[in-house]
Amino acid sequence: MNHAVEPLTEDTLTDASTLNSILIAPSVLRRMACWLYEGLLLFGVVFISGYLFSTLSQTRHALDNRHGLQAFVFLVFAIYFTWFGHKGQTLAMKTWHIRLVDVHGLALTQKRALLRYVLSWIWFLPPLAVLAPLQLSGGETLVLTLGWVSVWAVLSRFRTDKQFWHDVWAGTRLVNANTPTKA
C-alpha cells in the first residue's frame, strides 16, 4: 500500500481555509482508541522504568521511594512523549495512522512537544486533585476519572477543527497520517 503524499506549498500554507481542510483531525473514537493503545504500550515503559529505578536506588519495598519513582516515571514519560512528538508519531499513532504536527502542519520542535506533554496532564490532574482528599475506593475513583476523560474528549466536538483543548493550547494538531507535509 503506497502512502505517498503531496507536499504542501507556501501558497497552500497561507490560505487558512485550505490548511484546515487538509489538516483534518481523526475521529474522536479513533483518537481515543489510539489513547488507550498508548496506555497499553506505556505499561511496558513503566515496568522497565520502575525496574531500573528500583535497581539503581536499591529499593526493597514497593512503597519506599514512592515519590522518587513517580518523579522518575514522569521524567521518562516526558522524554518519551517529547522525543516521539518531535518525530511526529508514537508507536500507537503509527498503528492508528495519526500524526502530530503544529498548527501549520509542520513538525514539532522539542520545546512544543514538551509543552504538549505537560498540558496533556489535564486529562488526569483535575479529577485526581478533586478525588484525593475524598479517599474514595479504587472503583469510584476509576469511574469518576473515566467520566472526566469522557467529558474532556467530547469537548473537542465543539471546536471547528475537532482538536483536544490541550493541543489547542500547545499549538499542536492531531491529523490523519496521510495528510500532506511541507517539503
N, C-alpha and C positions, 0 to 999 in steps of 0.2 A: 504494500500500500504506500503510495507516494504522497507525502505531506508537503510538497514543495509549495512555497508561499511567495507571493509577490511582495517585494519590499515597499515600504511607504516612501513617498517622495516628500520633499519640503512643501510642495503645494498642498498635498493631502493633509499634512500636519497643521497647516494654517487654518483650514476650514474645520471649525469645531463640530458642526453637524455631521460632516463626513467622518471625522475621527470617532465620534460617538457611535456611528453606525458600523464602523469597522471593529472597534474595541467592544464587542458585545460580551456581557457578563454571562457565565454559565448559569443554569437554573439554580435556584436555592437548594433544591433537592440534590443536585449533583455536587454543589459545593459542600453541603453538609455530609454527603457520603464520603467525599474526599477528607473532610474534617475528621470523621470517625475513623477512616482508614489511617490517617496521620496519627491519631491517638494510639491505634494498634501498633503501628511501627515504632512509635516513641516508647512503648513499653520495653522494647529491646534496648533502646538508648538509656532509659532509666535503669534497667537491670545492670548493664555494663558500667554505667557511671557510678551506681551505688556500690557495685563490687570493687571498682577502682578506688573510690573514696574510702570504703571500709578497710581495704587492704593497706592503703597508704597511711591512713590515720590510726591503724591498729584498733579499730572499733570492734568490740566483742559483743556488744548488746545493741539491739535494733534502736533503742531509744537514746543511747549515748550519741552525742554529737549530732542530734537530730536537726538542729538549726544549721549547723555547718553543712550537713548533707543536702538540706533544702537549698541553701545558697549555691552549693556546688552544682546541683542539678539545674537550677535556674540559669547559672552561667553556661553550662553545657547546652541547654536549650537555646540560649541567646546565640551561642556560636553556631549551632545547627541551623537555626532559622535565618540568621544573618548571612551565613555562607550560601545556603541554598536560595534564599531570597535574592541575593545578589546575582546568582546564576539563573534565576527566573523560575525554577521549579524544584520542589522537593520530590522525593520518590512517589509520594501519594499523588501529587499534582501531575506527574508524568503518567501515572496509571489512569487518572481520570481526565487527562487531556486538558488541563488547566494551566495557565501561565500567569505569573506575577510580573506586572510592568508598572511604570509610573503613569501619571495621568496623560502623558503624551504618547504612550505606547513604547517607551524606551526602557532599557534595562535599568534596574535599581542600583543606586550607589549602596555601599555597605552601610553608610550612615542612615539612609532612608529605610533600608531593610531592618536595621536595629530599631529604629523608631517604630516601625510597623510591629515588630515583635513586642516591644514594651506596651504599645497601645492595644495589642491583641489580648492582653490580660483582662480587659474589660469583659471578656466572656466569662471570667471566673471570679474576679475580685469582689464585685458588688454583692453577689449572693453569699459568698464566704464571709465577708465583713459583717453582713447583717445576721447571718446564722451563727457565727462563732460564739457570741455571748448567750445565745438561746440554749446551747447544749442539747440539740435535738439528736435523735437517733440517726444512724447512718442512712437508713431508708428515707427518712423525712428530709434529710439534707440533700440526698440524691434527687428526690422528686422536686424539691424547690429549686435546686441548681439547674436541673434539666428544664424546668419551667422558664427560668431566666434565659437560658441558652435559646430556647424556642422563641421567646419574645424578641430577643436580640436578633435572631436570624430573620424573623418575619419583618422586622423594621426595615430591612433592605428593600422590601417590596414597595415601600412608599417613596423611594428615590427613583428618579427617572433613569439613572444609569444602573440601578439594581445592585449597587455596591454596598458592602457592610460598612457601618459607620467608622470603625477603626481604620479601614482602608481609605475612606474619605479624608479623615484627619491626618493620616500619614502621607497622603498624596500618592496612593498606590491603587492599582486595579487588578482584579482577577478577571482574566479574559479566556476565551476559548484558545486552546493551544495552536490551532490552525490559523490564528489571527496574523495578518501581515506584520512584519517587523521593519523598523527603519534600518536602511543599509548604512 
